[in-house]
Amino acid sequence: MTGRVQAVWTDFRGVLTPPLPWAVESFCGPLGLEPRLLHAAMRTVGRAYGAGSMEVLDTPLATEEEWGRQVEAALLDEFGVRADMSGFAERWFADRRVNQPWIDELRRLRAAGIFVGLLSNMPPGWDRYWRLMVPPEDFDALVMSFETGCRKPDREVFDLAVGRSGIPAERSLLADDLAENCEGAVRAGWHGLHFTDTDDAVRAVREACGLPQAGPVVATHTERIPT
């Protein structure tokens, strides 16, 4: 791929919010539930739909209430564990924080003329919560799996995003905490940035966009979701 990046698309879960393992631990703790059991139950439910564990929610193939009951049943049937999965979205965001330094960088990119979009595998029940954390007007476009019916890492969602931005794939970049999503972006002709550290991501994005390097950012994920 050649040419400077003109469109930066960011993931939400694990990039604009804390890393996924931390988030799962935070969710499971109050339930007295081991994260590995939750992951296993989610995979069981996903297989029943011929889908991945979160694909059931974020395309969506079932409502949050249906999915919660099915996960409860899988936990009980497979592990003899009782857990209340009602109100999943509200519980997931109960102690969620935002990565304010990354948000600030995205705003700087927009001010420099870079197209900035949000490209997320997003359950519909999360829509109101992320909008409390990050102003939608910070983005030039939103591509959400629950609205499009397609999701990362599939080619379809990347082609759709290119259509929204009007910027060619070879000048588009995805910042995502999941390597498989970055690999999907690369297969679609994009640049893929595996997001593991905000400082590193800022440097990499600025280099890809041909922008001057900024100073070091402050600690990440320090702002709580508003109540």
N, C-alpha and C positions, 0 to 999 in steps of 0.2 A: 504494500500500500504506500502511496506517495501523497504528498501535500499535507498541509497543516490541518489540524482538526478545527472544524467550524461549529460542530454541534456536540455538546456534552450531555449525555443522559445519565442520570443517577438513579440507582436503586433506592428503595426506602428502607425496608427491613434489613438491619445489619450494617447500613451505611449512614443513613440519617438517624438511625437509632442504634443502641448498643449491639455488640456482636451477638449472633443468634444463640450460642451456648449460654451466655449470661442471661439472655431474655427467657430462655426455657427454664433455667434454674430458678429465676425470679417468679415465673408463673407456677412452677410445680411446688415450690417450697410451702406456700400456704395450704396446699392441698395434701401435703404429706405424701407426695407422689414422686417416685424416682423418674428422672427424665428418660432413662432408657426404656422404661415401661410405657411411657406416653408415646415415644417414638414408635415402639413396636405396635401399639394399638392403632396408631394413625396409619402405619403401613398396612395393617390388616384391613382397615376400612378402605384405604385407597385401592387395594387389590380387588375388593368387591366391585369397584367401579371401573376396573381396568385402568387405574390412574395412579399417579404419585400421591404421597400422603397429604400434601397441601393442595394439590390440584383439585381435590374434591371441593374445597372451599373457595379457591381463588379463581376458578373459571366461570361460575361455580356449577358443580354437579349436584349439590344438595344444599339445603338451607343450613345455617349455623346450628339451629335447634336439632335438625335431623342428624347432622354430623356429630353433635355432642352426645346424643343418645347412643349412636352407633359406637363411638369411642368408649363410652361408659360400658357398653355391653362387651366390647372386646377386652377391656381391662378386667372385667369380672370373669369372663369365660376363660381367658388365657392365663391370668395370674391370680385370680381370686381377690382382686383389689377393687374396692368400691371408691369411686371418685365422682364428684359432682362437676360436670363439665358445662353446666348452664352458664349463660352470660359470658361466653368465651372472650368476646372482643373487649368487654368492659374489664374483665380480669387481666387480660393480656396487657392492657394499657394502664393498669392501676399504678404502676411505679415506673413507667417508661420515661426515659430521658431523650433529649435530642442532642445531636452532634452539632452544636452551634458553630464551631469553627468551620465545618464543612459547608454549612448553610451560608456563612459569611463569604466563603470562597466562591460559591456558586453565584452569589450576588455580584461579586467582583468580576467574575467571568462575563456575566450579562452586561455589566457596565462597560466592559471592553469590547462588546459587540459579538460575543459568543452566544449561540443559541443554547439554552439550557432547558432540558426536559426531565420529567419524572417518568421512569419506565419501571413499573412495579408489578410483581405477582401479588395482587391485592384482593383479599376477601371483601365482599361488599360491606360486611359488618364493621370493617375498619375505616370506612370512608370518613365518617364524622370525626374520628379520633385523630387521624393524621392531619386533618385540616385545622385542628386546634393546635397542633404542634408546629406546623410549617405553613405559612400563608400560601395558598394556591397561586396567588399572583406573582410569587417568586419564580414561576416557571412559564416558559413560552408555550409548552404543551404538556398534556397529561396523557399517558397511555397506561391504562389499568386493565389487568387481565379480566376482572369481573365484568368489565364493560365490553371488552373486545372478544371474549371467549377464547383467546389464545394467550400463550404465556411463554416467558423465557424458559428454556433455551431454544424454543422452536423458531425456525426461520420466519414464519408468518408475522410474528410480533415485531421483528426488526424491520421487515419490509414496510409494515404499517407505520412504524415510527418515522422511517425515511419519508413516507408520504406526508406525514404531518409536518415535518420540518422543512421539506423541500431541499434538504442538504444531502448530497450523495453519501452512500454507505461508507466509501473510502475516506470521507471527511467527518465521520461520526464516531463517537467513543462512548462506550458503556463503562461506568464505574459500578462494580457489583462485588459483594462479599463472597459470592459463590463462584468457584472456579468454573463450574459447568456452564453457568450463564455467560461468563466471559468467553468461553470457548464457542458457545453458540453465536455470540456476536461476531467473533472472528470468522466463523464459517459463513456468516452473512455478509462478509466483506468489511466489517467494522474494525475499529481498534477496541481491544478489551483490556480493561484495567482491573486487576484483582485487588479489591480494596481491603487492606489489612491494617493500615495506619494512616491517619489523616495527613500528617506531615508529608509522608511519602507520596500520597495521592495528589496533594496540592502540587508538589514538585513535578510529578509525572504529567499531570494535566497541563500545567503551564508550559512545560517543554513541548508537549504535543500540539498545543495551540500557538506556539511561537511567542509566548508572552514572557515578560521579565519575571524572574523568581521573586516571590514575596518572602518576608521574614518568617521565622518559625511560628506555628500556631500554638494556642494554649491547649490545656488538657481537654480531651474530648468528652462528649456525652455528659455535660455538666448541668444542663438546664432541664428541669422537670416539665412534663406536660402540664399546661394550664388546667385548672379545675373550674 
